[in-house]
Amino acid sequence: MTNTRSPRSVRQHTILGSALAATLLLSGCGAEVQTDAKAPEKVTVKRCGEPVEYTVPQRAVAYEGGSADKLFSLGLADHVHGYVMPPANPPVDESPWASDYAKVKMLSDDLLNKELVVEAKSDFVLAGWNSGFKDERGITPEILDKLGIQSFMHTESCFNYPKYPEKLTPFEALYTDLDRLGRIFQVEDRADEVVGGLKKRVEAVKAKAPKGDPVRVFLYDSGTDQPFTAGNQVPPNDIIKTAGGKNIFDGLDQRWTQVNWEAVAKAEPEVIMILDYGDLPAQKKIDFLKKSPHTKGLPAVKKNHFFILDYNEGISGPRNIDGLEKFAKYLGELKS
């Protein structure tokens, strides 16, 4: 159970939260951000555990919705050349930053690769380790460094980065990314504003979380012979915990990982959180769980307690907090 894949990116591949529209959309969407004229030409910021010197990027490439959302939430559309969006991602016109996506180029609907980045004349690439960046596909920060192309990795994915690992809880990793990106693009005030808004929303959920024993929750990503799920190093773990539940696999010091059905059955989950994405929709997973001899007797299945988490609410990005608020509301209704 040491698989470190992101939920769908290595297999080739929601709904707009009203609170996000009220908070982050105002601070990010369509904003024109100017860097401080007196700011230093270069700044040193950590990329995972490695101090790296950056100049302000002008032709950034973002891999997947979480990366693009982070940049757009900071008002950086003018610094983004384009994005790479595999089929797992929901349509970008469902994003709270749809207008920003429309301003930049969709470079590919496949996986990130070195040739695409070079052809785009990019000066900065934002992705996760083992999702966008991967040794086996020939695109890593080290390779890009040698080409003179800057890069940055999601701190959430640094948990198992081989050279400079860094371990933070998923929400803290999200805040850290926004802070570090704010410094790289020299928009620190905007980053402080966005992070402050996210933290305020998280605290509001914590204050209303149900009391008593936490509801046992199983996140189901995919898999029939063996389920693919979330350990404690990915955002769904923080979503579940903050809302007042307990991820039945929060004891696994892993990111996205494979387990067995026996372990799921033994934990008797009361709620199943379904990760929903374009090429494997939630309803097909629910249908499988209702028919499979491994799962049809689980308390969550018998009571039809399924919660659907959008792909971009489950991977590292500002929409994690949308997912948190929706799940907290769902748990509150179950407890009432």
PLY file of the C-alpha trace (Angstrom):
ply
format ascii 1.0
element vertex 336
property float x
property float y
property float z
element edge 334
property int vertex1
property int vertex2
end_header
0.00 0.00 0.00
2.68 2.45 -1.01
1.22 3.60 -4.29
1.66 7.37 -4.56
-0.37 8.11 -7.65
-2.70 11.06 -7.87
-6.32 9.94 -8.28
-6.55 9.76 -12.06
-3.62 11.55 -13.67
-1.52 8.42 -14.09
-4.40 6.47 -15.60
-4.40 8.80 -18.66
-5.96 10.46 -17.75
-18.77 20.44 -9.66
-20.51 22.35 -8.76
-19.55 25.97 -8.05
-19.63 26.60 -4.29
-21.54 29.73 -3.45
-19.22 30.54 -0.60
-16.25 30.35 -2.94
-17.95 32.75 -5.30
-18.53 35.14 -2.43
-15.00 34.95 -1.07
-12.34 33.84 -3.53
-13.99 34.80 -6.80
-14.02 38.43 -5.75
-10.37 38.33 -4.80
-9.11 36.39 -7.80
-11.30 36.19 -10.87
-10.34 38.61 -13.60
-8.23 40.71 -11.28
-5.32 42.67 -12.69
-2.40 42.12 -10.40
0.68 44.28 -10.55
3.88 43.37 -8.81
5.60 45.83 -6.54
7.88 48.04 -8.66
10.37 48.08 -5.79
10.30 44.32 -5.31
13.58 42.44 -5.79
14.27 41.07 -9.26
14.76 37.58 -7.79
13.34 35.88 -4.72
14.27 32.60 -3.03
11.30 30.34 -2.26
11.16 26.69 -1.27
10.14 24.13 -3.89
9.29 21.26 -1.57
12.29 21.32 0.78
14.67 22.90 -1.74
15.40 26.66 -1.72
15.07 27.89 -5.32
15.69 31.32 -6.82
12.82 32.67 -8.95
12.15 35.61 -11.23
8.52 36.63 -11.82
7.10 34.20 -14.44
5.37 35.61 -17.51
4.42 32.41 -19.40
3.30 29.96 -16.74
1.91 26.52 -17.62
-0.45 24.86 -15.13
-1.19 21.14 -14.99
-4.74 20.22 -13.91
-7.40 22.33 -12.29
-5.79 22.60 -8.88
-2.69 24.29 -10.31
-4.61 26.69 -12.51
-7.05 27.51 -9.70
-4.21 28.47 -7.39
-2.81 30.89 -9.93
-6.19 32.32 -10.89
-7.25 32.74 -7.26
-4.21 35.02 -6.88
-5.29 37.09 -9.89
-2.43 35.88 -12.08
-4.23 35.12 -15.35
-2.02 37.63 -17.18
1.02 35.58 -16.14
-0.43 32.27 -17.37
0.27 31.16 -20.93
-1.82 27.99 -20.81
-2.93 24.83 -19.06
-2.88 21.07 -19.53
-6.14 19.38 -18.55
-6.51 15.58 -18.68
-10.00 14.07 -19.08
-10.38 13.42 -15.35
-10.93 17.12 -14.78
-14.47 18.48 -15.04
-15.05 21.10 -17.75
-13.27 24.37 -17.01
-16.45 26.34 -17.64
-17.70 24.91 -14.33
-14.85 26.62 -12.51
-15.33 29.79 -10.47
-12.45 31.12 -12.61
-14.03 30.18 -15.96
-13.39 33.67 -17.32
-9.68 33.32 -16.52
-9.48 29.92 -18.20
-11.01 31.56 -21.26
-8.16 34.09 -21.40
-5.40 31.49 -21.69
-4.64 28.55 -23.97
-5.58 24.94 -23.45
-2.31 23.29 -24.46
-3.30 19.63 -24.15
-5.94 17.25 -22.83
-3.31 14.63 -22.06
-0.46 14.36 -19.56
2.23 16.96 -18.99
5.44 16.47 -20.97
8.71 18.28 -21.60
8.12 18.83 -25.32
4.84 20.63 -24.68
6.46 22.96 -22.15
9.38 23.77 -24.45
7.10 24.35 -27.43
5.00 26.74 -25.34
8.16 28.72 -24.50
7.07 28.50 -20.89
9.17 30.07 -18.14
7.35 28.36 -15.26
5.51 25.06 -14.74
3.20 24.30 -11.80
2.26 20.68 -11.11
2.46 17.94 -8.49
5.11 15.31 -7.97
4.14 11.93 -9.48
1.17 13.54 -11.21
2.45 16.24 -13.54
6.15 15.76 -12.84
7.44 12.21 -13.09
10.80 10.60 -13.79
9.28 7.96 -16.01
7.78 10.56 -18.34
10.97 12.61 -18.54
9.68 15.78 -16.96
10.97 16.73 -13.52
12.01 19.98 -11.84
15.64 18.93 -12.27
15.21 18.41 -16.01
13.45 21.75 -16.38
16.15 23.49 -14.32
18.70 22.34 -16.89
16.54 23.83 -19.64
16.28 27.14 -17.81
12.57 26.68 -17.12
11.37 27.43 -13.59
9.03 25.04 -11.82
7.07 24.67 -8.60
5.46 21.61 -7.02
2.35 21.37 -4.87
3.55 21.07 -1.29
0.93 18.36 -0.70
2.80 16.19 -3.20
6.20 16.84 -1.59
5.52 14.12 0.97
7.32 11.58 -1.20
9.52 13.82 -3.36
12.77 11.83 -3.34
15.37 14.58 -3.00
13.75 17.31 -0.92
10.70 15.88 0.84
8.42 18.12 2.85
5.45 17.01 4.92
2.53 19.23 5.90
-1.13 18.48 6.47
-3.06 18.95 3.21
-4.78 22.21 4.16
-1.52 23.66 5.50
0.11 22.60 2.24
-2.57 24.51 0.32
-1.97 27.66 2.35
1.78 27.23 1.91
1.45 26.97 -1.86
-0.57 30.15 -2.09
1.92 31.95 0.13
4.91 30.72 -1.88
3.27 31.46 -5.22
2.46 34.92 -3.93
6.14 35.45 -3.23
7.26 34.00 -6.57
4.90 36.26 -8.50
5.45 39.07 -5.99
1.78 39.44 -5.06
2.17 38.73 -1.36
-0.71 40.95 -0.26
-3.12 39.13 -2.54
-1.90 35.78 -1.26
-2.40 36.89 2.35
-5.95 37.95 1.50
-6.84 34.67 -0.21
-5.28 32.48 2.48
-6.99 34.50 5.19
-10.34 33.96 3.52
-9.79 30.22 3.24
-8.73 29.89 6.87
-11.76 31.83 8.03
-14.07 29.46 6.17
-12.29 26.41 7.61
-12.63 27.76 11.15
-16.33 28.38 10.56
-16.79 24.71 9.65
-14.80 23.55 12.66
-17.00 25.62 14.97
-20.14 23.85 13.72
-18.75 20.31 13.42
-20.95 17.63 15.02
-19.99 16.57 18.53
-19.52 13.03 19.72
-18.02 10.07 17.91
-16.94 11.02 14.37
-18.73 9.39 11.46
-16.59 6.71 9.81
-15.94 7.66 6.18
-14.44 5.68 3.30
-13.24 7.60 0.26
-13.69 5.55 -2.89
-11.66 6.71 -5.86
-11.77 3.61 -8.07
-10.87 -0.06 -8.35
-12.90 -3.27 -8.33
-10.42 -5.98 -7.36
-8.81 -3.61 -4.87
-10.02 -0.13 -3.96
-7.98 3.01 -4.52
-8.47 5.47 -1.65
-7.06 8.41 0.29
-4.46 8.19 3.01
-3.74 11.06 5.38
-1.56 13.06 2.98
-4.25 14.26 0.56
-7.02 16.88 0.90
-9.99 14.53 1.44
-8.47 13.46 4.76
-8.56 17.05 6.02
-12.01 17.59 4.53
-13.38 14.57 6.39
-11.63 15.34 9.67
-12.44 19.06 9.74
-16.11 18.43 9.01
-16.37 16.05 11.96
-15.81 12.66 10.33
-12.99 10.13 10.40
-11.30 8.75 7.31
-11.12 5.00 7.95
-7.65 5.04 6.40
-6.29 8.11 8.13
-3.71 5.87 9.76
-2.03 5.33 6.39
0.86 7.76 5.99
0.28 7.84 2.24
-1.28 9.97 -0.45
-3.56 8.13 -2.92
-3.08 4.46 -2.24
-4.45 0.96 -2.80
-5.97 -1.09 0.02
-8.13 -4.24 0.15
-11.85 -4.77 0.53
-11.37 -6.75 3.73
-9.96 -3.66 5.44
-12.89 -1.58 4.19
-15.43 -4.10 5.45
-13.76 -4.36 8.85
-13.97 -0.57 9.33
-17.75 -0.55 8.63
-17.90 2.94 7.09
-21.10 4.87 7.72
-20.55 7.23 4.78
-18.80 6.63 1.46
-17.26 9.67 -0.21
-17.11 9.16 -3.97
-14.45 11.04 -5.94
-16.15 12.12 -9.15
-14.26 12.78 -12.36
-14.87 12.96 -16.06
-13.76 9.53 -17.27
-15.18 7.51 -14.35
-18.35 9.19 -13.05
-19.67 8.76 -9.54
-22.87 6.92 -10.43
-20.96 4.00 -11.97
-18.99 3.65 -8.74
-22.13 3.75 -6.63
-23.75 1.09 -8.82
-20.71 -1.13 -8.34
-20.67 -0.68 -4.56
-24.35 -1.62 -4.34
-23.78 -4.87 -6.25
-20.35 -5.99 -5.08
-20.37 -8.77 -2.45
-17.51 -6.90 -0.75
-19.53 -3.74 -0.15
-23.28 -4.24 -0.54
-23.61 -5.06 3.17
-21.69 -2.02 4.43
-23.68 0.36 6.67
-23.09 3.26 4.25
-24.33 1.28 1.25
-27.39 -0.15 3.01
-28.40 3.36 4.13
-27.51 4.93 0.77
-25.10 7.33 2.47
-23.02 8.47 -0.49
-21.40 11.87 -0.75
-19.98 12.97 -4.11
-16.77 14.98 -4.02
-15.82 16.77 -7.22
-12.37 16.01 -8.61
-11.15 19.60 -8.15
-12.42 19.58 -4.58
-10.35 16.48 -3.88
-6.98 17.45 -5.40
-4.93 20.27 -3.86
-6.47 23.65 -4.69
-8.72 26.40 -3.35
-11.81 24.37 -4.15
-10.88 21.99 -1.32
-12.72 24.40 0.93
-15.84 24.19 -1.24
-15.73 20.45 -0.76
-15.27 20.89 2.97
-18.29 23.15 3.31
-20.49 20.83 1.27
-19.41 17.75 3.22
-19.89 19.52 6.53
-23.44 20.39 5.49
-24.03 16.76 4.49
-22.78 15.43 7.82
-24.84 17.99 9.69
-27.96 16.79 7.93
-27.13 13.14 8.73
-26.71 13.98 12.41
-29.86 16.08 12.66
0 1
1 2
2 3
3 4
4 5
5 6
6 7
7 8
8 9
9 10
10 11
11 12
13 14
14 15
15 16
16 17
17 18
18 19
19 20
20 21
21 22
22 23
23 24
24 25
25 26
26 27
27 28
28 29
29 30
30 31
31 32
32 33
33 34
34 35
35 36
36 37
37 38
38 39
39 40
40 41
41 42
42 43
43 44
44 45
45 46
46 47
47 48
48 49
49 50
50 51
51 52
52 53
53 54
54 55
55 56
56 57
57 58
58 59
59 60
60 61
61 62
62 63
63 64
64 65
65 66
66 67
67 68
68 69
69 70
70 71
71 72
72 73
73 74
74 75
75 76
76 77
77 78
78 79
79 80
80 81
81 82
82 83
83 84
84 85
85 86
86 87
87 88
88 89
89 90
90 91
91 92
92 93
93 94
94 95
95 96
96 97
97 98
98 99
99 100
100 101
101 102
102 103
103 104
104 105
105 106
106 107
107 108
108 109
109 110
110 111
111 112
112 113
113 114
114 115
115 116
116 117
117 118
118 119
119 120
120 121
121 122
122 123
123 124
124 125
125 126
126 127
127 128
128 129
129 130
130 131
131 132
132 133
133 134
134 135
135 136
136 137
137 138
138 139
139 140
140 141
141 142
142 143
143 144
144 145
145 146
146 147
147 148
148 149
149 150
150 151
151 152
152 153
153 154
154 155
155 156
156 157
157 158
158 159
159 160
160 161
161 162
162 163
163 164
164 165
165 166
166 167
167 168
168 169
169 170
170 171
171 172
172 173
173 174
174 175
175 176
176 177
177 178
178 179
179 180
180 181
181 182
182 183
183 184
184 185
185 186
186 187
187 188
188 189
189 190
190 191
191 192
192 193
193 194
194 195
195 196
196 197
197 198
198 199
199 200
200 201
201 202
202 203
203 204
204 205
205 206
206 207
207 208
208 209
209 210
210 211
211 212
212 213
213 214
214 215
215 216
216 217
217 218
218 219
219 220
220 221
221 222
222 223
223 224
224 225
225 226
226 227
227 228
228 229
229 230
230 231
231 232
232 233
233 234
234 235
235 236
236 237
237 238
238 239
239 240
240 241
241 242
242 243
243 244
244 245
245 246
246 247
247 248
248 249
249 250
250 251
251 252
252 253
253 254
254 255
255 256
256 257
257 258
258 259
259 260
260 261
261 262
262 263
263 264
264 265
265 266
266 267
267 268
268 269
269 270
270 271
271 272
272 273
273 274
274 275
275 276
276 277
277 278
278 279
279 280
280 281
281 282
282 283
283 284
284 285
285 286
286 287
287 288
288 289
289 290
290 291
291 292
292 293
293 294
294 295
295 296
296 297
297 298
298 299
299 300
300 301
301 302
302 303
303 304
304 305
305 306
306 307
307 308
308 309
309 310
310 311
311 312
312 313
313 314
314 315
315 316
316 317
317 318
318 319
319 320
320 321
321 322
322 323
323 324
324 325
325 326
326 327
327 328
328 329
329 330
330 331
331 332
332 333
333 334
334 335
